[in-house]
Amino acid sequence: MHRRQFLATSIALLLASPFAGASESFTQGRQVAPMPKQFKAGDYVWYPQISPAGPVVIVVSIPEQQLFVFRNGVRIGRSTVSTGAQGHSTPTGVFTILEKNATHESSIYKGAEMPHMQRLTWGGVAMHAGLLPGYPASHGCVRLPEDFAAKLYEVTHVGTTVIIADNSSGPGMTTNPGLVFAGTTAGVPAGAIVWQPEKAPNGPVSIIISAADGAGYIYRNGVEIGRAPITGLKGIRGSYAFSALATVDASGRRDWLSIASVGRRVPNLKELATRISIDPTFLANARKLITPGTSLIVTDAPVNATTRSSSGFNILTTS
């Protein structure tokens, strides 16, 4: 009797382990009401009809073990998840979906099925259907209930912004980083300006403004196509992510969804816009590339090998 109990317990632990391979079962998932009193492992909320169109932004909170889906600034979904176990932590930061495959099989863990896989890094981190035991248990991926993974797969595309945070903060307001791109010509900073759009003719666009570097960078499809010096960035503390929406304000400037990725308070972009200076030609080129879903990162971190990669292009990762 004791032996049977031991074997049953061992099998259960193996299935819940981050090292369970192809034999791993999947949590099918259970759709619940929008404001549930309890939100148990496998539960999800899905109401895409309340915002039927517009750019999608996904936020994963590691402490809460939850994922939130926003479309055009409106929350249309929420789900429980299972992120990386100790020793296999899920990286935090701002990512774009690099690849999608509804019937993916892991190339790292042979035989491990990853239905509705949406790749975030070329190093093996993705969102996909998997087992949700109620705590972090993966090798670094974001596991989703199987039913929810299929629904999420239908509303995203390559280039969709995904924020993985090690805090409980999520999108808090719609703001207007378009103010930053109004620009001034007075006191234009000196320095090398690079503009090579031909290096990546199409694909999702991401813009990074780095106070540490005193520069702005533009990436398309993960390739740097432009950079220019920017003055007036003193005082930025932390790193902040914004995603362009489909709507514009009364003056024609695009609305953006504001997400504090790492930091204290979202900077006052109106005040920032009054004191920064950017080369006017570079500014005009940047404006032309901003469309719904474009990502903007304002950060006090330098843009170097620790914050981005040439092969996977993690827009911004934190230590």
C-alpha positions in Angstrom: 0.0 0.0 0.0 2.8 2.4 0.9 4.6 1.4 -2.3 1.5 2.3 -4.4 1.2 5.6 -2.7 4.8 6.4 -3.3 4.6 5.5 -7.0 1.5 7.6 -7.4 3.1 10.6 -5.7 6.3 10.2 -7.8 4.3 10.2 -11.0 2.4 13.3 -10.0 5.6 15.1 -9.2 7.1 14.1 -12.4 4.2 15.5 -14.4 4.3 18.8 -12.5 8.1 19.1 -13.0 9.7 21.5 -15.4 11.6 18.6 -16.8 8.5 16.7 -17.9 8.9 16.1 -21.6 6.7 14.8 -24.4 4.5 12.9 -21.9 3.5 16.2 -20.3 -0.3 16.7 -20.2 -2.0 20.0 -21.0 -4.4 22.1 -18.9 -7.4 22.5 -21.2 -8.6 25.6 -19.4 -11.9 26.9 -18.1 -13.6 30.2 -19.2 -14.9 32.1 -16.2 -16.9 35.4 -15.6 -15.0 38.7 -16.2 -14.6 39.5 -12.5 -14.2 36.1 -10.7 -14.0 35.9 -6.9 -11.3 33.2 -7.4 -9.0 32.8 -10.3 -7.6 29.2 -10.2 -4.9 27.6 -12.3 -6.4 27.0 -15.8 -9.0 29.7 -15.5 -9.3 32.4 -18.1 -11.5 35.3 -19.2 -12.1 36.0 -22.9 -14.3 38.8 -24.4 -12.7 39.9 -27.7 -16.0 41.4 -28.9 -15.7 44.4 -26.5 -12.8 45.7 -28.7 -13.0 44.0 -32.0 -10.1 45.8 -33.8 -6.8 47.5 -33.2 -3.3 46.6 -32.1 -2.8 43.9 -29.4 -0.5 44.2 -26.4 0.1 41.3 -24.0 1.3 41.7 -20.4 2.6 38.8 -18.3 3.0 39.3 -14.6 5.3 36.7 -13.1 4.4 37.4 -9.4 0.7 37.1 -10.2 1.2 34.2 -12.7 -1.3 35.9 -15.0 -1.4 37.2 -18.5 -3.5 40.2 -19.7 -4.5 40.9 -23.3 -5.3 44.4 -24.5 -6.7 45.4 -27.9 -6.6 49.0 -28.8 -6.2 49.8 -25.1 -9.1 47.7 -23.9 -8.6 44.6 -21.9 -10.2 41.7 -23.8 -8.6 38.7 -22.0 -7.0 37.5 -18.9 -5.5 34.1 -18.1 -3.6 32.1 -15.5 -0.1 31.0 -16.6 2.9 29.0 -15.5 6.3 30.7 -16.0 9.8 29.5 -15.5 10.8 27.4 -12.4 13.7 28.2 -10.2 16.9 27.8 -12.3 14.9 28.3 -15.5 13.4 31.8 -14.9 11.4 33.5 -17.6 13.2 36.6 -18.8 11.6 39.9 -18.1 11.4 42.8 -20.6 9.7 44.0 -23.7 9.5 41.5 -26.6 7.9 41.1 -30.0 6.4 37.9 -31.3 9.1 36.5 -33.7 7.4 33.4 -35.0 4.1 31.5 -34.7 3.4 27.8 -35.2 0.1 26.1 -34.2 1.7 22.6 -34.1 5.2 23.3 -32.8 7.5 20.7 -31.3 10.4 21.8 -29.2 13.9 21.6 -30.9 15.5 21.9 -27.5 13.5 19.3 -25.6 12.9 16.6 -28.2 9.4 15.4 -28.4 7.9 18.2 -26.3 4.8 19.4 -28.0 4.0 23.2 -27.7 0.6 23.8 -29.3 -0.1 27.4 -30.5 3.5 28.4 -30.0 4.4 32.1 -30.2 8.1 32.6 -30.0 9.6 35.5 -28.0 13.3 34.7 -28.3 15.3 32.6 -30.6 16.9 31.1 -27.5 13.8 29.1 -26.7 11.3 31.3 -24.8 7.8 31.3 -26.1 4.1 31.4 -25.1 2.3 28.1 -25.7 -0.3 25.6 -24.4 1.0 23.5 -21.5 0.5 22.2 -18.0 -0.5 24.8 -15.3 0.1 23.3 -11.8 -0.6 26.6 -10.1 3.0 27.8 -9.7 6.1 28.5 -11.9 7.0 25.2 -13.5 8.4 25.7 -17.0 11.8 25.8 -18.6 11.3 29.5 -19.1 8.4 29.6 -21.5 5.0 31.1 -20.6 2.5 28.1 -20.4 -1.1 28.8 -21.1 -4.4 26.8 -20.8 -4.9 25.0 -24.1 -8.2 26.6 -25.0 -7.0 30.1 -24.2 -3.7 29.5 -26.1 -5.8 28.8 -29.3 -7.9 31.9 -28.8 -4.9 34.2 -28.2 -3.1 32.7 -31.2 -6.0 34.0 -33.4 -5.7 37.7 -32.4 -1.9 38.1 -32.5 0.6 38.4 -35.3 4.4 38.5 -35.8 5.5 41.8 -34.3 2.8 41.9 -31.5 4.3 43.5 -28.3 4.6 41.2 -25.3 5.7 42.7 -21.9 6.9 40.2 -19.2 7.2 42.0 -15.9 8.6 41.0 -12.5 6.0 43.2 -10.8 2.2 43.4 -10.8 2.0 46.6 -12.9 0.2 46.6 -16.3 -1.2 49.1 -18.8 -2.5 52.0 -16.7 -3.5 54.7 -19.2 -3.5 56.0 -22.7 -0.9 58.6 -23.3 0.6 60.5 -26.2 4.3 59.8 -26.9 3.5 61.5 -30.2 4.4 64.7 -28.3 8.0 63.4 -28.2 8.1 63.2 -32.0 7.0 66.8 -32.4 10.6 67.7 -31.9 12.5 71.0 -32.0 15.2 72.2 -34.3 16.9 74.6 -31.9 20.2 73.2 -30.5 20.2 70.1 -32.7 22.7 67.7 -31.2 25.9 67.0 -33.1 26.9 63.4 -33.8 26.7 60.6 -36.3 23.3 60.0 -37.8 22.5 56.7 -39.4 19.5 56.0 -41.6 19.5 52.7 -43.6 15.9 51.6 -44.0 17.0 49.3 -46.9 18.6 46.9 -44.3 15.0 45.8 -43.3 12.4 47.0 -45.8 9.5 45.7 -43.8 8.4 44.3 -40.5 7.4 45.5 -37.0 9.0 48.7 -35.9 10.5 49.4 -32.4 12.0 52.7 -31.2 14.3 53.0 -28.2 15.2 56.4 -26.6 18.1 55.9 -24.3 19.0 58.5 -21.8 22.3 56.7 -21.0 23.4 56.9 -24.6 21.8 60.3 -25.4 20.4 58.7 -28.5 17.5 57.2 -30.3 17.4 53.9 -32.2 15.0 52.6 -34.7 14.6 48.8 -35.4 12.5 47.1 -38.1 12.0 43.4 -37.9 14.8 43.3 -35.3 17.3 45.1 -37.5 18.7 48.5 -36.6 17.9 50.8 -39.5 18.6 54.2 -37.8 20.1 56.1 -34.9 20.7 59.7 -34.0 21.8 61.7 -30.9 19.1 63.2 -28.7 19.7 65.9 -26.1 17.5 66.8 -23.1 17.0 63.3 -21.7 18.3 64.0 -18.3 16.0 62.9 -15.4 14.6 59.7 -16.9 14.6 57.0 -14.3 13.6 53.4 -15.2 12.4 51.9 -18.4 9.0 52.4 -19.9 7.2 50.7 -22.8 4.5 52.3 -25.0 2.5 50.7 -27.9 0.9 52.8 -30.6 -2.9 52.6 -30.9 -5.1 53.0 -33.9 -6.7 56.2 -32.6 -5.4 59.8 -32.7 -6.1 62.9 -30.6 -7.8 66.1 -31.7 -4.5 67.4 -33.2 -3.9 64.3 -35.2 -1.2 62.8 -33.0 -1.4 59.1 -32.4 -2.6 57.7 -29.0 -0.4 55.2 -27.2 -0.9 52.6 -24.5 1.5 53.2 -21.6 3.1 50.3 -19.7 5.6 50.9 -17.0 8.0 48.0 -17.6 10.7 48.7 -14.9 10.6 51.9 -12.9 8.6 54.2 -10.7 6.5 56.6 -12.6 5.8 57.1 -16.3 7.7 60.2 -17.4 5.8 63.3 -18.3 6.1 63.1 -22.0 4.6 66.6 -22.6 7.4 68.1 -20.4 10.0 65.8 -22.0 8.9 67.0 -25.5 9.6 70.6 -24.6 13.3 70.0 -23.8 14.5 67.3 -26.2 16.1 68.0 -29.5 16.5 65.6 -32.4 17.7 66.0 -36.0 14.6 67.1 -37.9 15.3 64.8 -40.9 15.7 61.8 -38.6 12.5 62.9 -36.7 10.5 63.0 -40.0 11.7 59.6 -41.0 10.8 58.2 -37.6 7.3 59.7 -37.8 6.6 58.0 -41.1 7.2 54.6 -39.6 4.9 54.9 -36.6 1.8 52.8 -37.2 -0.6 50.9 -34.8 1.5 48.4 -32.9 4.8 50.3 -33.1 6.7 49.9 -29.8 8.5 52.8 -28.1 10.9 52.3 -25.2 12.1 55.2 -23.1 14.9 54.1 -20.8 17.8 55.2 -18.6 19.6 52.0 -19.7 22.3 51.9 -22.4 21.5 50.0 -25.6 24.2 47.4 -25.8 24.8 43.6 -25.7 23.0 43.4 -22.3 19.8 45.0 -23.5 19.3 43.6 -27.0 20.6 40.7 -29.1 21.4 40.7 -32.8 19.7 37.3 -33.4 16.6 37.4 -31.2 16.1 41.1 -30.6 14.7 41.3 -27.1 13.8 45.0 -27.3 14.6 45.5 -23.6 15.5 42.9 -20.9 16.2 43.5 -17.3 18.7 41.8 -15.0 
